[in-house]
Structure formats: structure tokens, C-alpha cells
Amino acid sequence: MSAQNDNAEAGPSSPHRPLKLEEYERYGRQMILPGWGLPGQLKLKAARIAVVGAGGLGCPVLQYLAGAGVGTIDIFDHDTVSASNLHRQVLHTTERVGMNKAESAAAAMTALNPFITPHPHSEPITPNNALALLRAAEIIVDCTDRPLTRYLLSDASVRLGVPLVSGAAISSAGQWAVYDDKGKRRACYRCIWPQIIPGSSGRCEDVGVWGVVTGMAGTGMAGEVIKLILGNEDQQPLLHLLHLGQNPLIRTIRLKPPSPKCIACGPNATITDDLDAVGYEAFCGGVEVDEETGMEVGDGEGRISVQELRDLMRSDQGVLVVDTRPEIEYEICSIPSTQNIPLAHLLARPLEHLSASSSSRIVFICKQGNDSRVAAAALRKALQGEGVHEMGTGHTQAHQDLTSVRDVRGGLRAWSKHIDPTFPLY
């Protein structure tokens, strides 16, 4: 998609009037700000920015950069719009459900401002292609939700010598900051977090998120991008922390300076342009996740299909089906005859929660097949240890066989797809 820069109604530009007439009107309320002016608007018009992710954070970033007149914006997102996105991903519409997110965002941006040029890219950013795809950008904006991609984009920004604006939002909390620059006043993302942040792998569809939190964090990120383009960025590197339940709503703390031990930007850095050699999967926990479904890849021990679960539930064989979702999700919808024991409770005391059951088989199920896998592994480990004696004489025999502990591959999503199409997805 390209901007309609030959719009006759806007009138031509000239060396004395480098913007078209309609652009003066469109951008006038920001050009009159101190430190902006016509020179600032021309900087925005000449800028080329790469935004990775057109979801909850990416939508407000893209909307405000388009509105401000950032001339060329590359949008990277290989996912498609779904109805569950629309409460927070405000560039997309009901009519565009199923459309590629980058294409959908580009359509909305062009409708908002015909004088900018969005370039949608539907291929994923990977270690193999990151440097080539991002090389033209003067700023990289990370609007993704995976630790692997955050570290990859940080490493790419260091190799390319461009700033990275990175943010995150989950539940009722968000954050954003500017990392790395050519003058090395700012640390890179790895300097600040050389190891995975505990809990950073949570996903909105698993944990939930306030739509307004993604909007506020994304708007803050757009502000950082505009300040960088105008040359008005904060001289002191800052991290902005947002939480709806706190007062003040937003707190700002100073970031540490670059680390001399950083493997990405330090004097003895070991990360080179060969990002394939970094080993992001292993660094981020070694769990391969299907980008489309959000499910962990691989069968693992004791996994069964939803068809096998259906057959077990229909049989007379004693089976206890445990739904490991939080109580609030179980109340939204559940399979009849299942029992709800949230994962956190199971992990704390797996044998205690299951000791009252006389069932000879236990099957765990969750939303997508990830938490149930964890629950099954925890019970097997407990059964192998000394904790098995805590169950008492009446229950040890029933659960002694570790092969009787199963979990459901694909979880409730697979149940809805293959067994009961009327089962609600959320």
C-alpha cells in the first residue's frame, strides 16, 4: 500500500512549501509546538520505522505514528486478526477478521492518513532474516509478546546500530523504554535483562489483559519514537512502568548504563551478524511453541488426543478429568463431568488435591494443552517420590501406575475443533 501523495485536493508542494497544502492543515496542531515546527515535520516525513507486531501494542503505535505523519512504516506480523483481538487491537475491525494483521493495519493507516506509506510484511522475523528485513529502518519498535523475539530484535538493533523502542503489556500492567543507540548512552535490552525475566513468557490469551493497558503502553512507545525522530529524546535513559492498580498510575525509573559484560553490545561481545548461531530457543527455555496455536510442539509423555478423551469419558473405566484453568475461566465454560483444580493449587500440593478420588485414571486438560502437560508431569514426579505415602493405604494402589496419568494434547481448543463445535472459545 502506498500513500496517495498525488492527491489533487491537497495541492502541490514546492521548495518553499515542502508539504502539500492539506498536510499543513493536517499537522498544524503539532507543528506549532516548541521543538517541532516545519523542520520537525519534515524529519517525520522522511523517517522510515520498522514496527514488529500489529497487535495490542502495535495498533496504538502504528495509529499514532501514521497520524503524526511518519513517512514510511514497515509493519511485520505473520498472524491474522481474530475476534478475540478486537477489544484491544483497535486498528482492526470485525470485517477484517481472518485478514493478515500487517495488511489490516496498513489499510487502517492509509485510511487515516493518505500521505504516509505503510509496507505490510506477512513473514515472521527470524534469526535468519532479521538483519535483512530491518536494515532499512532508523528505529525498530518491538511490539511483540515473546521473550525470544524481544532478545532477537534487541540483538538486531545492536548489529544495525539503531535504537530499539520495546514495550510489554499483560494483565493490568505495562512498560516501555528506549534501548541502545549509536552513541552507547543507553544499554541494550540484554544489558538490563541478561536472563529471562520471571513470568515474561505469559501471553494475553492465557493471563488476560486490559485493552486500555495495551493502549496506554503503546501510546507511550509511539511518543518515544516521535521524540527520537525529532531529536528530543530523554537524555537520561528511563523505564516507564504502568499499573492500573497503583497510584501513581505510571512510575519512571532510571535504567542502568550499558554493561561491559553484555554479550551483545559489550567490548567482548560474542553475538555477531550470524544471529542463527545465538540459540534463542535454548536461551528462552528450550520450549518450541507453535506460533499459530500457541501450543507447545511435540507429544511428550502420556499425551492423548481429544478423541481418546471422549472415548475414555464414554467408557465405564474410572477416569477423573481435571481442568487446570483458573476458576474464573472454568466458570466461563467447561466440559461436563470434569473437576476444576487450578494449576497453581496442583503444583503446590498435587497429591493432596487428588487423594480423595477413587478413579484409576487421571486426565488433565487446559485451554491449549500447555498447563495440563505441566500438571501431569508434576503428579508423576510426586508419585515417584516419598509423597506417595501421604495418600494413605486406600489410595496408593489406585494411583501407583504412572501410566494412568495423562493430559490432553491441544486442550479445549482441540475439543471445540474436533469434538464439540458448540464449545465456546475465548
C-alpha positions in Angstrom: 0.0 0.0 0.0 1.3 3.5 -0.8 0.3 6.9 0.1 -1.8 8.9 -2.3 0.8 11.7 -2.5 -0.6 13.0 -5.8 -3.9 13.9 -4.2 -5.1 16.8 -6.3 -7.1 18.3 -3.4 -4.0 18.7 -1.3 -2.3 20.9 -3.8 1.4 20.5 -4.9 4.4 21.1 -2.7 7.3 23.3 -3.7 10.8 24.1 -2.4 9.3 27.0 -0.5 6.4 24.9 0.8 7.8 21.4 1.1 4.5 20.0 2.4 1.2 19.8 0.4 -1.5 22.2 1.5 -3.6 19.6 3.1 -0.6 18.4 5.2 -0.1 21.9 6.7 -3.7 21.7 7.9 -3.4 18.1 9.0 -0.2 18.5 11.0 -0.7 22.2 12.1 -1.6 21.4 15.7 1.6 19.6 16.3 3.9 21.8 14.1 3.2 24.8 16.3 4.6 23.0 19.4 8.0 24.2 20.6 10.8 22.0 19.3 8.7 20.7 16.4 7.9 23.2 13.7 8.2 22.6 9.9 11.7 21.1 10.3 10.4 18.5 12.7 7.5 17.6 10.5 9.9 17.1 7.6 12.0 14.8 9.7 8.9 12.7 10.4 8.0 12.6 6.7 11.5 11.4 5.8 11.7 8.8 8.5 11.5 5.0 8.0 10.4 3.0 11.0 10.0 -0.8 11.5 7.2 -1.9 13.8 7.3 -5.6 14.7 3.9 -6.7 15.8 0.5 -5.3 14.9 -1.3 -6.5 18.0 -2.3 -4.8 21.3 0.9 -2.7 21.5 1.4 -2.3 17.7 -2.0 -0.9 17.0 -1.7 2.3 19.0 1.9 2.7 18.0 1.0 2.4 14.3 -2.1 4.6 14.7 -0.2 7.5 16.3 2.8 7.2 14.0 0.6 7.3 11.0 -1.4 10.2 12.4 1.8 12.1 13.2 3.0 11.7 9.6 5.9 9.3 9.9 6.6 8.9 6.2 7.4 5.2 5.8 6.4 2.4 8.2 7.3 -1.2 7.8 4.8 -3.5 9.6 5.8 -7.0 10.4 3.2 -9.5 11.6 2.5 -13.0 10.3 -0.6 -13.6 12.4 -4.2 -13.0 11.4 -6.9 -10.9 13.0 -9.3 -12.8 15.3 -12.4 -11.7 17.2 -10.6 -12.1 20.5 -8.1 -9.4 19.4 -10.7 -6.7 18.9 -11.1 -5.5 22.5 -7.6 -4.1 22.4 -6.2 -4.2 18.8 -8.1 -1.1 17.8 -6.8 -0.8 14.2 -8.5 -4.0 13.2 -12.3 -4.4 12.5 -14.8 -7.2 12.6 -14.9 -7.2 8.8 -11.2 -7.9 8.7 -11.2 -11.0 11.0 -9.1 -13.6 9.3 -7.0 -11.0 7.4 -3.3 -10.7 8.0 -2.7 -8.2 10.8 0.0 -6.3 8.9 -2.3 -5.9 5.9 -5.2 -4.9 8.1 -3.2 -2.3 10.0 -1.8 -0.9 6.7 -5.4 -0.5 5.4 -6.4 1.4 8.5 -3.3 3.6 8.5 -3.8 4.6 4.9 -7.5 5.4 5.6 -6.3 7.6 8.5 -3.5 9.4 6.6 -3.1 9.1 2.8 0.3 10.9 3.0 2.2 8.1 4.7 3.4 4.8 3.1 2.9 1.6 5.2 4.6 -1.5 3.9 3.0 -4.7 5.4 5.1 -7.8 5.7 3.4 -11.1 6.5 6.6 -13.1 7.0 7.8 -13.7 10.6 11.0 -12.1 11.8 13.6 -14.9 12.5 17.3 -15.1 13.3 17.9 -16.0 9.7 16.2 -12.9 8.1 16.0 -10.2 10.9 19.0 -8.1 9.8 18.0 -8.2 6.1 14.4 -7.2 6.8 15.2 -4.5 9.4 18.2 -3.0 7.7 16.3 0.0 6.2 14.8 1.1 9.5 16.2 4.0 11.5 14.3 2.9 14.6 13.0 -0.6 15.5 9.8 -0.8 17.5 9.2 -4.1 19.4 5.5 -4.7 19.9 5.7 -8.5 20.3 4.8 -10.7 23.2 7.5 -13.4 23.1 10.9 -13.2 25.0 12.6 -14.9 22.1 11.6 -12.1 19.7 12.4 -9.4 22.2 16.0 -10.6 22.5 16.3 -11.2 18.8 15.1 -7.6 18.0 17.5 -6.2 20.6 20.4 -8.1 19.1 19.4 -6.9 15.6 19.2 -3.3 16.8 22.7 -3.5 18.2 24.1 -5.1 15.0 22.4 -2.5 12.8 23.3 0.4 15.1 19.7 1.8 15.5 17.6 2.5 18.6 15.1 -0.1 19.9 11.8 1.0 21.5 10.5 -2.0 23.3 7.3 -2.5 25.4 5.2 -5.1 27.1 1.7 -5.4 28.4 -0.1 -8.2 30.3 -3.0 -8.2 32.7 -3.2 -4.7 34.2 0.5 -3.8 33.9 2.7 -2.5 31.1 6.1 -1.0 30.5 8.2 0.6 27.8 11.7 2.1 27.2 14.3 3.1 24.6 17.3 0.8 24.4 20.6 1.1 22.6 21.8 4.0 20.4 24.9 4.7 18.3 26.5 6.8 21.0 26.1 4.0 23.5 24.5 6.2 26.1 21.8 3.6 26.5 22.0 0.0 27.5 20.6 -2.7 25.1 17.8 -5.0 26.3 20.3 -7.7 27.1 22.3 -5.3 29.3 19.3 -4.7 31.5 17.9 -8.3 31.4 20.8 -10.7 30.7 18.5 -13.5 31.7 14.8 -14.2 31.0 12.5 -12.1 33.3 10.5 -14.5 35.5 6.9 -14.5 34.2 7.8 -12.7 31.0 6.5 -15.6 28.9 2.9 -15.1 29.9 0.5 -14.5 26.9 -2.6 -12.3 26.8 -4.7 -15.3 25.8 -3.5 -17.2 28.9 -3.4 -14.5 31.5 -5.8 -11.9 30.2 -5.2 -8.2 29.5 -7.0 -4.8 29.9 -7.4 -3.3 26.5 -6.6 0.2 27.9 -3.3 -1.1 29.2 -2.0 -2.0 25.8 -3.3 1.3 24.5 -1.5 3.3 27.2 1.7 1.5 26.8 1.6 1.6 23.0 0.9 5.3 23.0 3.9 5.8 25.3 6.0 3.8 22.9 4.8 6.0 19.9 5.8 9.1 21.9 9.3 7.7 22.3 9.6 7.0 18.6 8.5 10.6 17.7 10.9 12.1 20.3 13.7 10.1 18.7 12.9 11.3 15.2 12.7 14.9 16.3 15.9 14.6 18.3 14.0 15.5 21.6 14.5 12.1 23.3 15.2 12.0 27.1 18.8 12.4 27.8 18.6 10.1 30.8 17.6 6.5 29.8 14.3 5.7 31.5 12.0 2.8 32.0 8.3 3.6 32.3 6.1 1.3 34.4 2.3 1.3 34.2 -0.1 -0.4 36.5 -3.8 0.3 36.7 -4.0 -0.7 40.4 -1.3 1.7 41.6 -1.0 5.4 42.5 0.7 7.0 40.7 -0.5 5.2 37.6 2.9 5.5 35.9 6.2 5.3 37.6 9.5 6.1 35.9 12.9 4.8 36.9 16.4 5.3 35.6 17.9 2.5 33.5 21.4 1.3 34.2 24.2 2.2 31.8 25.5 -0.3 29.2 27.1 -3.4 30.8 30.7 -4.1 29.9 29.8 -7.8 30.2 27.0 -7.7 27.7 27.4 -10.4 25.1 25.5 -8.3 22.5 27.0 -4.8 22.9 29.9 -5.1 25.3 33.6 -4.7 24.3 33.9 -8.5 24.3 30.5 -9.3 22.7 30.1 -12.8 21.3 27.0 -12.1 19.3 27.8 -11.4 15.6 25.8 -10.8 12.5 25.2 -14.6 12.4 22.1 -14.5 14.6 21.3 -18.1 13.7 24.2 -19.1 16.0 22.8 -17.4 19.1 20.4 -20.2 20.1 17.4 -18.2 21.1 15.1 -21.2 21.7 17.6 -22.8 24.2 18.2 -19.4 25.9 14.5 -18.8 26.3 13.8 -22.1 27.9 14.1 -24.6 25.1 10.3 -24.9 24.6 9.2 -24.7 21.0 5.8 -23.0 20.6 3.6 -23.2 17.5 3.1 -19.5 16.6 -0.4 -20.1 15.2 -1.9 -22.1 18.0 0.2 -21.1 21.0 0.7 -24.8 21.9 4.0 -26.4 22.8 5.3 -28.5 19.9 5.8 -32.3 20.5 3.9 -35.1 22.0 5.8 -35.8 25.2 5.0 -38.4 27.8 1.4 -39.5 28.4 -0.4 -37.3 26.0 -3.7 -38.3 24.5 -5.9 -36.8 21.8 -9.4 -35.2 22.4 -10.9 -38.2 20.6 -9.2 -40.6 23.1 -10.5 -38.4 26.0 -14.0 -38.6 24.6 -13.8 -42.4 24.3 -12.5 -42.6 27.9 -15.3 -40.5 29.3 -17.9 -42.6 27.5 -16.4 -45.9 28.8 -17.0 -47.4 32.2 -13.3 -47.2 33.1 -12.9 -45.0 36.2 -11.5 -41.7 34.9 -11.1 -38.3 36.6 -10.8 -35.4 34.2 -9.2 -32.4 35.8 -9.5 -28.9 34.2 -6.4 -26.9 35.3 -7.6 -23.5 34.3 -8.2 -20.7 36.9 -11.6 -20.8 38.5 -12.8 -17.7 36.7 -12.1 -19.4 33.3 -13.7 -22.7 34.4 -16.9 -20.7 35.2 -17.0 -19.3 31.7 -17.3 -22.7 30.1 -16.3 -26.3 30.9 -16.8 -29.9 29.8 -19.5 -31.7 31.8 -18.3 -34.1 34.5 -14.9 -32.5 34.8 -13.4 -31.2 38.1 -11.6 -27.9 38.3 -8.3 -27.7 40.2 -6.3 -24.7 39.1 -2.7 -25.4 38.1 -1.2 -23.3 40.9 -3.0 -25.4 43.5 -2.0 -28.6 41.8 1.7 -27.7 41.7 1.7 -26.7 45.4 0.1 -30.0 46.6 -0.5 -32.4 43.7 -1.2 -35.5 45.9 -3.4 -33.7 48.4 -5.8 -32.5 45.8 -6.2 -35.8 44.1 -6.1 -38.2 47.1 -9.9 -38.1 47.6 -10.5 -39.6 44.1 -11.1 -43.3 43.6 -10.5 -43.1 39.9 -7.8 -45.3 38.4 -7.1 -42.8 35.6 -6.4 -39.1 35.8 -6.5 -36.9 32.7 -5.6 -33.2 32.8 -7.0 -30.7 30.4 -6.5 -26.9 30.0 -7.2 -24.3 27.3 -4.4 -25.2 24.9 -2.5 -28.2 26.2 0.4 -26.4 27.9 -0.6 -26.2 31.6 -2.2 -29.7 31.5 1.2 -31.0 30.5 2.9 -29.3 33.4 0.2 -30.7 35.8 0.7 -34.2 34.6 4.4 -34.1 34.9 4.1 -32.7 38.5 1.8 -35.5 39.6 4.1 -38.2 38.1 7.1 -36.7 39.9 5.1 -36.6 43.2 4.0 -40.2 42.7 7.6 -41.3 42.2 8.8 -39.5 45.4 8.1 -40.0 49.1 4.9 -38.0 48.8 3.0 -41.1 47.5 2.8 -42.4 51.1 0.9 -39.4 52.2 -2.1 -40.5 50.2 -2.9 -43.3 52.6 -3.4 -47.0 52.1 -6.8 -46.6 50.5 -5.5 -44.6 47.5 -1.9 -45.5 46.8 -2.7 -48.6 44.7 -5.2 -46.7 42.5 -2.5 -44.1 41.5 0.7 -46.1 41.7 0.8 -46.7 38.0 2.3 -43.6 36.4 0.9 -44.6 33.0 -2.6 -43.8 34.4 -1.7 -40.1 34.4 -2.5 -38.4 31.1 -3.1 -35.0 29.6 -4.9 -33.8 26.5 -2.9 -32.6 23.5 -4.4 -29.3 22.2 -6.7 -28.9 25.2 -10.1 -27.3 25.0 -9.2 -25.6 21.7 -8.9 -29.1 20.1 -12.1 -30.2 21.9 -14.0 -27.4 20.3 -12.5 -28.0 16.9 -12.8 -31.8 16.7 -15.4 -32.9 19.3 -17.9 -30.2 20.1 -18.1 -27.2 17.7 -20.5 -25.5 20.1 -17.9 -25.4 22.9 -17.1 -21.6 23.4 -13.6 -20.4 22.6 -12.5 -17.2 24.3 
